[in-house]
């Protein structure tokens, strides 16, 4: 099985979540790639698809007391902005890299209906073939989370999903995108909402059950 590296287990908020990370640059071995806001396969630039998807007005049945300008910021989780997939674990070299995944464009929109706040998130990234990569389906593991930062950070909502992205023969890199509109939470107070941050990141361990250590055997009874 190929090895996925540079990923962080998402177990809840930590100090690293407080940093404001942007889309990470490609690794040295894949330097020269363009992340930008391309909208298709290959290197041909195109307008961002999120410009139109996130310009619509909120539902007419929305909560008039909610101000859309209070929508939490959208950030890439520190340490989860790139994902490298290698083919020869545990010791790998640059020549063993199959794919590298990274983020480019992203956008978000909030709307409230009744007592529920829904955050719609769109992300766009790029898959770059490494020296050991080849055409075919590539697994893109994404984690969305809403976190209340501050003195006592806590996860309000989290959702994991996997995308199957096809790399056509002859292509060295392709763009992937995802629209997630199922991030719904109870509307907090405006003061609490100012601490909320929406995070996106790669999570290769997202739906893998965590292995628990075997139970300890009871000590033998003394006679």
Beta strands, then each sheet from edge to edge (+ up, - down):
strand 1: 3-5
strand 2: 73-76
strand 3: 82-86
strand 4: 97-113
strand 5: 116-129
strand 6: 136-148
strand 7: 154-167
strand 8: 173-186
strand 9: 196-202
sheet 1: 1+ 3- 4+ 5- 8+
sheet 2: 2+ 9+ 6- 7+
end
